[in-house]
Amino acid sequence: MKQLFFLLTMLGIISSCTTPSGNQSDGNVVLVIHGGAGTILKENMTPELEAQYIAVLTSSLQAGYDTLQKGASSLDAIETAILIMEDSPLFNAGVGAVFTNEGKNELDAAIMDGKTLAAGAVAGLTTVRNPVLAARAVMEKSNHVMMIGAGAEKFAREAGLVMVDPSYFYTENRWNGLQRALEKEKMELDHADTTASIRNYYSPDYKFGTVGACALDNYGNLAAATSTGGMTNKRYGRVGDVPIIGAGTYANNRTAAISCTGWGEYFIRSVVAHDISAMMEYGKLSLNDAANKVMMEKVPALGGDGGLIGLDAKGNVTMPFNTPGMYRGYITKDGKVVVKIFKD
C-alpha cells in the first residue's frame, strides 16, 4: 500500500494546484464524486488507509469516465461510478453500510436525469445488493418516483436485480461502530438530560459516508445519484435526505447536478439540492456561489453539517463542505484525475 500511495502522489492524483480551494475547476469536468463528509483528519489516518481510499475513488472516476468516453449517457456514468463505491467496504453504501439501532443494514438511494427531470428513489432496502440500480429501475421501469421497504425489494426482484442475504452488508468495522454508539448512548442516558442525549445521539462520527456522483455526458446532459446506509444507530424507519429528490439529490440541465452528504435532517429542511438549482435559475448565481451559500451559510445556521458535490452544464464543479474532511474527486474531459480527502 505504501508503494501505491507513493505512485498516486507522483501521478498528481492526491491533489491539484489548479483548484486552490478544492471547490471549483476551470470548466471542463465531466464527472465528480464524493464518498462522504465528516470528521476525517489526516492525523487519524494511516498512509495505507489513505491510499486505499484514493485508489477506490480513482477507480470510480476512471470507470465513469471510460463509460462516457464510449458515448454512454451521464446516467450510465454515475451508475458505474457509484457501483464501485457501493461494492467497497470503505464507504457507507452497499457492502460496509452502517447498522441501525436494531442491528440491521437499511439502504437508501436516488438517481435523477437532468434532461427530463425523471427521478427514482428507494429507501429501507435490506436485500438489494446495489441500491443505485434499484433507484434507476424505479425511474425507468415504474410510474413512481420513490419506493420503500418490502415493496421496493419486491420490485427490485421483479426487475431482475441481484438480491443478497442481509449478512452480505456486514463488516466488522461498522458493527463495532454500532456497539460504540450504543454504549455511548447508554452512558449519556444515565448521566445527561433528555435534550442533551437526543443531540449527542446524532454524533458527527455516526452519520457520514454517503456516496454520490454527478456527470455531464457528450450530449450535454447532466445526471446525479446518491447512495447511503444512513446513520449508525438510526431508529424506527428513519430516512434521510438521500432518496428525497431535491433534498439530497437533484439534476436539471438548466442548472446543475447535485449530490449531498451529511446530517440528512438538515438537508431535508433546507431542501439543499433544489435550493442550489433555484438560486442558479432564478437568482442567476453561479454553481459555486449558490453551493457555498447553501452549504456554508444556510445549513450551518440551522445546526447541520456535511458537504456536497455539484456539476453544471458548462463543466464547472463545486465541492464545498463544512466538516474537517470529505472524500471527493473529479475527472476532466482529457482524463485528468483529481482526488482529495482533507481540507486544502
N, C-alpha and C positions, 0 to 999 in steps of 0.2 A: 504493500500500500504506500510506503514511503516513496518508492520509485514512481508510482502512479502520480502521487501528489507533486513530485518534482517535475514530471513530464507535463502535467497540466499547467503548472506555473510557467514553465518555459514556453508553452504554446500561447500563453496570454489568456487562458480561459478563465482563470480565477478573478481577474479584474481587468478593467479597461480605462485608459486615460481619456477616452473620447467622451465620457459622460461623468464629469466631475461630481455631480450629486448622486449619480446612480439612478436618477429619476427620469431622464429624458434623452433620447437618442437624436441622431441627425436626420431622421425621417425616412429611413429605408429598412425598417424592421418588418419582418413578415410573421414572426411567431414570438410570443412572450409567455413565460410560465412562472408559476410560483409553487412552492412546496410547504407553505405555511409561515406564519409570523409568530413571534413570541420572545421569551427570554432566552435568546440564542447568543451566547457570549463566547468569544474566541478562547478565553482562558479556561472555559469549561469543556472544550472540545479538543480531542487528540488530533494530531495531523492525519492519522489513519482514518478516523471517522469523517473528518472534513473532506478527505479525498474520496471517500465513498459517496458522500452527498454530491460532490462536484461531478463525479462520474455518472451518477444516475440522472442528474439534471441535464448534463451534457448529452447523454444518450437520448433523453426525452426530446430535447431540442433538435437533435440531429435527425431523429426518426420523423418528427413532424415536418421538418424541412425537406427531407427526402420525399415525403408524401406530396408536398406542394410542388416540388420540382418535377414530379411525374404528371402534373396537371390536375391533381385531385383538388377537391374543394377545401375551404377553410374548415368545414365541419369534419372532414376526414382527417385533417391535420391535427386538430385539437384532440380528437378522439384517440389518435395514435399516440400523441404525446402523453395524454393522461393515463392511458393503459399501462405505460411503462412505470409511472409513479404509483398507480393502484397495485401493481404487482411487486412493488418494492416494500419490504417491512420497515424502511426508514421513515415512511410517511403515514399520516393518519388518514388513510383512504385505502379501501380494499384490504389486502393482507396487511396486518400491522395496525388496523384500526383500533381505537381506544375502546375501553369497556364501559358499559353503563353501570349504574348502581346495582343492578340485578346480575351483573357479570356476563352481559351479552354484548355482541358487536352489532350495532344498528347503523346502517349506512345510508347516506343521502347523496343525491347528485342532480345536476341540472345541465342543460345544453340549450343554446339559442342561436338561431340563424339570423344574422343581421340583414340579409336581403329581404326576407319575407316576414320577419318577426315571429316566425314559428318557434315554439319552445316546448321542451319536455322536461319533466322533473319526477323524481322518485324519492321517497322517504321511508325510513324504518325497515330497510331491507336486511335480511339475515342470512340468505342463502344464494344470492346472486353474486357470482364471482366478481364481475366488473359493473358496478353501478352506472358508470357513464354510458355503457351500452344500453342499459335499461332505460335511462333517460332519453336517449336518442330513439329507442323503439317507441316510447310513448309519443314522442313528437311526430314520428313518421308513420306509425302503424296504428294509431288510435285517433279518436276525435277529441282527446283530452289533453290537458297540459300537465297535470300532476296526478300521480297515483301513489298510494301509501300502503305499507304493511303487506298483509297476506294477499290482498288484491293485486298489488304491484308485482309480487312474486309469481302469482298465477299467470299474470300477463307476460312476464318475462319468460316463464317456462314455455308458454304457448308461442312466444316469438322465437323460440329456439336458442335462447341464451344459455350459456354454461352455468349450471347450478352446482353448488357445493354444500357439503356439510358445514354447519356453523363453526366447527373446530378449525376449518381452513384459515380463518381470520386470526386465530390465536397466535400471539407472540409473548414470550415470557416477559419482555420489557414492558409491554402495555399492561399485562396482568399485574406486574409488580407496581406499576403506576397507580392502578386502581386500589391496591392494598394500602399504599401510602396515603392516597386520598381518603380512604375510609378511616384510617387511623387518625389522620389529622382532623377529620370532621368529628370523630368521636371525642377527641380531646377538646375541640372548640365547643362542642355542645355541653361538655361537662364544666367548662370554665368561662364561657363567654355568654353575652346576652344574645337573644334570638336574632336581632338585626345584624350583629357582627358575624354570627355564624352563617347566615344566608350570604352575606357578602363574601366571606372567606371560602365558602363552598365553591365559588367561581374563581378559584385561584388562577392567575395568569399561566401557571405551568400546566394547567389541565385542559386548556381549551383551544390550542392551536395545532396545526399540522395539516390542515386542509390543502388540497392540490387544485390547481387551476391552469387554464390555458386560453389564450386569445390568438387568433390568426387572421391574416389578410392573404387571400389567395390571388392567383394570376388574373382573376376576373373582377377584382376589386371588391369582393365580398368579405365581410367580417363575420366572425363567429366566436362565441365564448362558451366555456364549460367549466364546471367546478365539481369536485367530489370530496366527500369527507366522512369520517367516522364520528364527528360531533365532539362532544366534551366528555372527558373522563368523569365518571361518576354521575352522569346526567340522569334525570329522573323521568318517570311517568310519561313516556312517549314524547319527550321533548324533541322538537325540531328547530333547527337554527335557520340561518339566513340562506344557506347554500341552495336549497331547492325552491326558494321563493323568488320567482322571476321579478327582477327589479330591485331586490334587496342584495343578494349575494352574487347574482349572475344576470347579465344583460348584454345584448348586442343589437346595434342598429347601424346600418350602413351610413346613415345621415350624420352619425356622431362617432360612436366608438364601441368597442367590445370591452367588457369589464368583468373581472373575476375577483372576488374578495376572500379574505381570510381574517378571522378574528372573533371577537365576542359577538356572536350572532344576534343576540337580543338587541344590541345597539345598532347593528347594521339593518335589522328589520325596521326598527323605529325610525331610522334615518333614511330608509329606502335608498341606500348608498349608491348602488349601481345605476339606478334610473336617475337619481338626483344629478349625478355627474353628466349623464346624457342630456338631461333637461337644461342644465347650465350651459352646455355647449350649443344646443339647438336654439334656445330662446334667449340666453344671455350672451351668446357669441363668445364664450370663453374658450380658450384652448384646452385641449385634453389635460395637459399638465396643470394648468391653473385651476381647472374645475376639480380635478382629483385631489390636489393639495388642499383646496378649500374645504372639501368634504372630509378627507381623511385626517388632516392635521388641525382642523378647527371644529367642525360641526360634531363629529363623532366624539372626540375627547371632551367637548363641552358637556356632553351627556354622561360621561364617565366611561365610555367604551374605548377599546384599543384594538389594534390589528394592522392590516395593510391590504393593499390591492394591486392588481396589475391592470393596465389599460392599453389599448392599441387603436389608433384611429385610421381612417381610410387613406391617409397620406403616409402611413408607416411610422408615425410618431408613437413612441412608447412612454409610459409613465409607470413608476413602481414605488409609490410613497408608502411609508409605514411609520407608526409612532411607537413601536416596540424596539427592544435592543437589537433585533435582527429579523431578517426574512429570507428564506431560501427563494432565490429568484434568478431569472436569466432571460436572455433573448438571443435571437439569431437574425442576421440581416440577409438581404437579398443575395449577397455574394457569399453567404455561408459563414460569416464571422460569428463566432460564439462568444457571448459574454455571460458569465455566471458569477453571482455574488451571494454572500451569506450574511455578512456583518455590515454595520454602518460604515460608510466610507470615511 
